[in-house]
């Protein structure tokens, strides 16, 4: 079994649970852990720096006997790292979604990358994810109004509940118009599996992805995670860069500013409105994005050489940062005193996969093959299946 392996991943989501409730949950789960063990607390979701500092002080006070390393998403706190460091805890800033991409491509090998930009493609890419956000369903409808869907490869996922909770995004449409548009727009071009939950929820973590969606399109309009609170960069942007694609980001104002601070080219100099990233009014922001979409579709050949150089710069920088991020994670993971750190992803990943990996690699003999997904269990040699089941009590997790 793993030695000193006590990962506890917490998600600070200000829309689901209060900071006080999170604090109580974490303290309760840390209480039985031996004070000699190293603990990693990894915070992936965005929360205000004030709440982060408050939580650190509270947990540190209540768990003063624990050895804790705190991990936070680097790009979320570029302007606030010093304030968090002043709490005096052992804190590291890591780009979790870059780490996830590294694992998915080079460890789990769930997806392959598009090797080069197809500057001759005639359509753009718009993958929406959860539809009940204005930069998803509403922006898709605006594309429809501009006559752009004939030149677009898009996705739209919808359940009956999601259809209801998304209704206000297109409040100007009659029920008939709304239903007709939604039914027309439902699309899954890369054949991914999404999970629908109660109350109009939906989840897809971005992997696996189909690299041919990038190989056959000219650029991507990225509907980043949110249009409120603060700019956030997630796997949506990183996978786009990794697949050699130029992009226009439909996210919160200031998202490009974060990417530039991290060293990336954001392609705004090729747009009709190069300052679109500073526009805070949502509809105005969307309208400038759509004008740039039309501009790129019709004129991208005029600046394709410079754009190609920017694409390669981004890809090379991301490749470098994936290795650096992995090395950061490796250094922290080694503190858990295990020789098997290379195969574990204790940071944000699908819960079902995380359960399987922690089970399988906790019992794995050195001679056993890698198996990063529970669905591959039946492909393991029969004797390994028997040992997992009869000796270690495996049942479908």
C-alpha positions as CSV (number, residue, x, y, z in Angstrom):
1,X,0.0,0.0,0.0
2,X,1.1,3.6,-0.4
3,X,2.9,5.1,2.5
4,X,1.8,8.5,3.8
5,X,-0.8,8.8,1.1
6,X,-3.5,11.1,2.5
7,X,-4.8,13.3,-0.4
8,X,-7.8,15.4,0.4
9,X,-9.0,17.5,-2.5
10,X,-11.3,20.3,-1.7
11,X,-13.2,22.5,-4.0
12,X,-13.9,26.0,-2.9
13,X,-17.1,26.9,-4.8
14,X,-18.8,30.0,-3.5
15,X,-22.0,29.0,-5.2
16,X,-22.5,25.6,-3.4
17,X,-21.1,25.9,0.1
18,X,-20.0,28.6,2.5
19,X,-16.4,29.0,3.5
20,X,-17.3,28.2,7.1
21,X,-19.0,24.9,6.0
22,X,-15.9,24.0,3.9
23,X,-13.6,24.8,6.8
24,X,-15.6,22.5,9.1
25,X,-15.6,19.7,6.6
26,X,-11.9,19.9,6.0
27,X,-11.1,20.1,9.8
28,X,-13.3,17.1,10.4
29,X,-11.6,15.0,7.7
30,X,-8.1,16.0,8.7
31,X,-8.7,15.2,12.4
32,X,-8.0,11.5,12.4
33,X,-4.8,11.8,10.3
34,X,-1.6,11.1,12.1
35,X,0.2,14.3,12.8
36,X,3.4,12.8,11.4
37,X,1.9,12.4,7.9
38,X,2.2,14.9,5.2
39,X,-1.1,16.4,3.9
40,X,-1.7,18.1,0.6
41,X,-4.7,20.5,0.4
42,X,-5.3,21.4,-3.2
43,X,-7.8,24.1,-4.0
44,X,-8.8,24.1,-7.7
45,X,-11.9,26.3,-7.7
46,X,-11.8,30.1,-7.6
47,X,-12.6,31.8,-4.3
48,X,-11.9,35.4,-3.2
49,X,-8.5,35.9,-1.7
50,X,-10.2,37.2,1.5
51,X,-12.0,33.9,1.8
52,X,-8.8,31.9,1.0
53,X,-6.9,33.8,3.7
54,X,-9.7,33.3,6.2
55,X,-9.8,29.6,5.6
56,X,-6.1,29.2,5.9
57,X,-6.0,30.9,9.3
58,X,-9.0,28.9,10.5
59,X,-7.7,25.5,9.4
60,X,-4.1,26.3,10.6
61,X,-5.5,27.2,14.0
62,X,-7.7,24.2,14.4
63,X,-5.1,21.7,12.9
64,X,-1.9,23.2,14.3
65,X,-0.4,19.7,14.7
66,X,-0.8,18.8,11.0
67,X,1.9,19.1,8.3
68,X,0.0,20.7,5.5
69,X,1.1,21.9,2.0
70,X,-1.5,24.2,0.3
71,X,-1.8,24.3,-3.5
72,X,-3.8,27.0,-5.3
73,X,-4.4,27.6,-9.0
74,X,-1.7,29.9,-10.2
75,X,-3.6,32.0,-12.8
76,X,-6.5,32.6,-10.3
77,X,-4.2,34.5,-7.9
78,X,-1.6,36.2,-10.0
79,X,-2.3,39.5,-8.2
80,X,-2.7,38.0,-4.7
81,X,0.1,35.5,-4.2
82,X,2.0,37.7,-1.7
83,X,-1.2,38.2,0.4
84,X,-1.6,34.4,0.6
85,X,2.1,33.8,1.3
86,X,1.9,36.2,4.2
87,X,-0.3,33.7,6.1
88,X,3.0,31.9,6.8
89,X,1.8,28.4,5.6
90,X,3.7,26.2,3.1
91,X,1.9,27.3,-0.1
92,X,2.5,26.5,-3.8
93,X,0.9,28.0,-6.9
94,X,0.3,25.5,-9.7
95,X,-1.7,25.5,-12.9
96,X,-3.9,22.5,-12.2
97,X,-5.5,22.4,-15.6
98,X,-2.0,22.4,-17.3
99,X,-1.1,19.5,-15.0
100,X,-4.3,17.7,-16.0
101,X,-3.5,18.2,-19.6
102,X,0.0,16.7,-19.0
103,X,-1.6,13.6,-17.3
104,X,-4.2,13.1,-20.0
105,X,-1.7,13.3,-22.9
106,X,1.4,11.7,-21.5
107,X,0.3,9.5,-18.6
108,X,-3.3,8.4,-19.2
109,X,-3.0,8.9,-22.9
110,X,-6.7,9.5,-23.4
111,X,-6.2,11.9,-26.3
112,X,-3.7,12.8,-29.0
113,X,-2.8,16.3,-30.2
114,X,-3.4,18.0,-33.5
115,X,0.2,18.5,-34.8
116,X,-0.2,21.6,-36.9
117,X,-2.5,24.5,-37.7
118,X,-4.8,24.0,-40.7
119,X,-4.8,27.5,-42.2
120,X,-6.9,26.4,-45.1
121,X,-9.9,25.2,-43.1
122,X,-13.1,27.1,-43.8
123,X,-15.0,26.7,-40.5
124,X,-14.4,27.7,-36.9
125,X,-14.9,25.7,-33.7
126,X,-17.3,26.5,-30.9
127,X,-17.5,23.9,-28.1
128,X,-20.0,24.9,-25.4
129,X,-20.1,22.5,-22.5
130,X,-22.7,23.5,-20.0
131,X,-25.3,25.4,-22.0
132,X,-26.9,27.5,-19.2
133,X,-24.4,30.3,-19.4
134,X,-24.6,33.4,-21.6
135,X,-21.3,32.7,-23.4
136,X,-22.7,29.3,-24.4
137,X,-26.4,29.2,-25.5
138,X,-26.8,33.0,-25.9
139,X,-23.7,33.4,-27.9
140,X,-24.6,30.4,-30.1
141,X,-27.9,32.1,-30.8
142,X,-26.1,35.3,-31.8
143,X,-24.0,33.3,-34.1
144,X,-27.2,31.9,-35.6
145,X,-28.5,35.5,-36.0
146,X,-25.3,36.5,-37.8
147,X,-25.6,33.5,-40.2
148,X,-22.4,32.0,-38.9
149,X,-23.5,28.5,-38.0
150,X,-23.1,27.3,-41.6
151,X,-19.4,28.1,-41.1
152,X,-19.1,26.6,-37.6
153,X,-18.5,23.3,-36.0
154,X,-20.3,23.6,-32.6
155,X,-21.6,21.5,-29.7
156,X,-24.7,21.9,-27.6
157,X,-25.8,19.5,-24.9
158,X,-29.2,19.7,-23.5
159,X,-31.5,17.8,-21.1
160,X,-35.1,18.7,-20.3
161,X,-34.0,20.2,-17.0
162,X,-31.2,22.2,-18.6
163,X,-33.6,23.4,-21.2
164,X,-35.7,24.9,-18.4
165,X,-32.8,26.5,-16.5
166,X,-31.4,28.0,-19.7
167,X,-34.6,29.5,-20.8
168,X,-34.0,33.0,-19.4
169,X,-30.8,33.3,-21.6
170,X,-33.1,33.8,-24.6
171,X,-36.0,35.5,-22.9
172,X,-36.9,37.5,-26.0
173,X,-37.8,34.4,-27.9
174,X,-41.3,32.8,-27.7
175,X,-41.5,29.3,-26.3
176,X,-41.9,27.9,-29.8
177,X,-38.9,29.9,-31.2
178,X,-36.8,28.8,-28.2
179,X,-37.7,25.2,-28.5
180,X,-37.1,25.2,-32.2
181,X,-33.7,26.8,-31.9
182,X,-32.6,24.4,-29.1
183,X,-33.7,21.3,-31.0
184,X,-32.0,22.5,-34.1
185,X,-28.8,23.3,-32.3
186,X,-28.2,20.1,-30.2
187,X,-25.0,18.7,-31.5
188,X,-22.1,16.5,-30.4
189,X,-19.5,16.6,-33.1
190,X,-16.8,14.8,-31.1
191,X,-19.0,12.1,-29.7
192,X,-18.2,12.8,-26.0
193,X,-20.1,11.4,-23.1
194,X,-21.5,13.9,-20.7
195,X,-23.1,13.3,-17.3
196,X,-26.5,14.8,-16.6
197,X,-27.5,15.3,-13.0
198,X,-30.5,16.5,-11.0
199,X,-31.6,20.1,-11.0
200,X,-30.3,20.8,-14.5
201,X,-26.6,20.0,-13.9
202,X,-24.2,18.6,-16.4
203,X,-20.5,17.6,-16.2
204,X,-17.8,16.9,-18.7
205,X,-14.1,17.4,-17.6
206,X,-12.8,18.1,-21.1
207,X,-11.2,14.7,-21.7
208,X,-10.9,12.8,-23.9
209,X,-11.1,15.3,-26.8
210,X,-11.1,14.7,-30.5
211,X,-8.1,16.3,-32.1
212,X,-9.6,16.1,-35.5
213,X,-12.0,18.9,-34.5
214,X,-8.9,21.1,-34.4
215,X,-7.3,19.6,-37.5
216,X,-10.4,20.5,-39.6
217,X,-11.2,24.0,-38.3
218,X,-9.5,27.3,-38.6
219,X,-9.8,28.8,-35.1
220,X,-11.8,28.3,-31.9
221,X,-14.1,30.7,-30.1
222,X,-13.5,29.6,-26.5
223,X,-16.5,29.8,-24.1
224,X,-14.5,29.9,-20.9
225,X,-15.9,28.8,-17.6
226,X,-17.7,31.9,-16.5
227,X,-18.7,35.5,-17.4
228,X,-18.8,36.7,-13.8
229,X,-16.6,37.2,-10.7
230,X,-13.2,37.3,-12.4
231,X,-11.3,36.0,-15.4
232,X,-10.6,32.3,-15.3
233,X,-8.4,30.2,-17.6
234,X,-9.2,26.5,-17.7
235,X,-8.6,23.3,-19.8
236,X,-10.7,24.9,-22.6
237,X,-7.9,27.3,-23.4
238,X,-5.0,25.0,-22.7
239,X,-6.3,22.2,-24.9
240,X,-6.9,24.8,-27.7
241,X,-3.3,26.0,-27.5
242,X,-2.0,22.4,-27.3
243,X,-3.8,21.6,-30.5
244,X,-2.2,24.4,-32.5
245,X,-5.3,26.6,-32.7
246,X,-5.7,30.4,-32.7
247,X,-8.5,31.5,-30.5
248,X,-11.0,34.3,-29.5
249,X,-12.0,34.0,-25.9
250,X,-15.6,34.6,-24.9
251,X,-15.0,34.8,-21.1
252,X,-14.9,37.4,-18.4
253,X,-13.2,40.7,-19.2
254,X,-9.5,40.5,-18.5
255,X,-8.9,36.9,-19.5
256,X,-6.4,37.8,-22.2
257,X,-4.5,39.9,-19.7
258,X,-3.9,36.8,-17.6
259,X,-2.7,34.9,-20.6
260,X,-0.3,37.7,-21.6
261,X,1.1,37.8,-18.1
262,X,1.8,34.1,-18.4
263,X,3.6,34.7,-21.7
264,X,1.0,33.7,-24.3
265,X,0.0,35.4,-27.5
266,X,-3.8,36.2,-27.5
267,X,-4.3,37.1,-31.2
268,X,-6.2,40.3,-30.4
269,X,-4.0,42.3,-32.7
270,X,-5.6,40.5,-35.6
271,X,-9.1,41.3,-34.5
272,X,-11.5,44.1,-35.6
273,X,-11.5,45.4,-32.0
274,X,-8.1,44.6,-30.4
275,X,-9.3,45.9,-27.0
276,X,-12.3,43.6,-26.9
277,X,-10.9,41.9,-23.8
278,X,-11.5,45.1,-21.8
279,X,-15.2,45.4,-22.7
280,X,-17.3,44.6,-19.7
281,X,-20.8,44.9,-21.2
282,X,-21.7,41.4,-22.2
283,X,-23.7,42.0,-25.4
284,X,-21.2,44.5,-26.7
285,X,-18.4,42.1,-25.9
286,X,-20.2,39.3,-27.8
287,X,-20.9,41.6,-30.8
288,X,-17.2,42.5,-31.1
289,X,-16.3,38.8,-30.9
290,X,-18.7,38.0,-33.7
291,X,-17.3,40.8,-35.9
292,X,-13.8,39.3,-35.4
293,X,-15.1,35.8,-36.2
294,X,-16.5,37.2,-39.6
295,X,-13.2,39.1,-40.1
296,X,-11.1,36.0,-39.5
297,X,-13.2,33.7,-41.7
298,X,-12.9,36.1,-44.7
299,X,-9.4,37.6,-44.2
300,X,-7.2,35.3,-42.1
301,X,-4.9,34.6,-45.0
302,X,-3.7,38.2,-44.9
303,X,-2.0,37.6,-41.5
304,X,-1.7,33.8,-41.5
305,X,2.2,33.9,-41.4
306,X,2.3,36.0,-38.3
307,X,-0.5,34.1,-36.7
308,X,1.3,30.8,-37.4
309,X,4.3,32.1,-35.5
310,X,2.1,33.1,-32.5
311,X,0.5,29.6,-32.6
312,X,3.9,27.9,-32.5
313,X,5.0,30.3,-29.7
314,X,2.0,29.3,-27.6
315,X,2.4,25.6,-28.3
316,X,6.1,25.7,-27.3
317,X,5.5,27.7,-24.2
318,X,2.7,25.4,-23.1
319,X,4.8,22.4,-23.7
320,X,7.5,23.9,-21.5
321,X,5.0,24.9,-18.8
322,X,3.5,21.4,-18.8
323,X,6.9,20.0,-17.9
324,X,7.6,22.7,-15.3
325,X,4.1,22.1,-13.8
326,X,4.7,18.4,-13.6
327,X,8.0,19.0,-11.9
328,X,6.3,21.3,-9.3
329,X,3.7,18.6,-8.7
330,X,6.4,15.9,-8.5
331,X,8.3,17.8,-5.9
332,X,5.2,18.2,-3.7
333,X,4.2,14.6,-4.2
334,X,7.5,13.3,-3.2
335,X,6.8,14.7,0.2
336,X,4.3,11.9,0.6
337,X,7.2,9.4,0.8
338,X,6.1,7.1,-2.0
339,X,8.0,5.8,-5.0
340,X,4.8,5.5,-7.1
341,X,4.1,9.3,-7.3
342,X,4.5,9.3,-11.1
343,X,1.2,7.5,-11.8
344,X,-1.1,9.4,-9.5
345,X,-3.4,12.3,-10.2
346,X,-4.6,13.5,-6.8
347,X,-5.6,16.8,-8.2
348,X,-8.9,17.6,-10.0
349,X,-9.8,14.6,-12.1
350,X,-13.0,12.6,-12.6
351,X,-14.0,11.1,-9.3
352,X,-14.6,7.6,-10.7
353,X,-11.1,7.5,-12.3
354,X,-9.5,8.8,-9.1
355,X,-11.1,6.0,-7.1
356,X,-10.0,3.4,-9.5
357,X,-6.4,4.7,-9.7
358,X,-6.0,4.9,-5.9
359,X,-7.3,1.3,-5.7
360,X,-5.3,-0.2,-8.5
361,X,-2.0,1.5,-7.9
362,X,-2.3,0.9,-4.2
363,X,-2.1,-2.9,-4.8
364,X,-0.3,-3.0,-8.1
365,X,2.7,-5.3,-8.4
366,X,5.6,-3.9,-10.4
367,X,5.0,-6.6,-13.1
368,X,1.4,-5.6,-13.6
369,X,0.6,-3.4,-16.6
370,X,-0.6,0.2,-16.3
371,X,-4.4,0.6,-16.1
372,X,-5.6,4.1,-15.7
373,X,-9.3,3.6,-16.3
374,X,-11.7,1.2,-14.6
375,X,-13.4,0.4,-17.9
376,X,-10.1,-1.4,-18.9
377,X,-10.3,-3.8,-16.0
378,X,-11.5,-6.7,-18.2
379,X,-8.5,-6.2,-20.5
380,X,-6.1,-7.1,-17.6
381,X,-4.7,-10.6,-17.5
382,X,-7.1,-13.0,-15.8
383,X,-4.9,-13.8,-12.9
384,X,-4.7,-10.0,-12.1
385,X,-8.5,-9.7,-12.3
386,X,-8.8,-12.7,-9.9
387,X,-6.3,-11.2,-7.4
388,X,-8.0,-7.8,-7.5
389,X,-11.4,-9.4,-6.8
390,X,-10.6,-12.3,-4.5
391,X,-7.6,-11.0,-2.6
392,X,-8.2,-7.3,-2.5
393,X,-12.0,-7.2,-2.6
394,X,-12.5,-5.3,-5.8
395,X,-16.0,-4.6,-6.9
396,X,-17.0,-2.0,-9.5
397,X,-16.3,1.3,-7.8
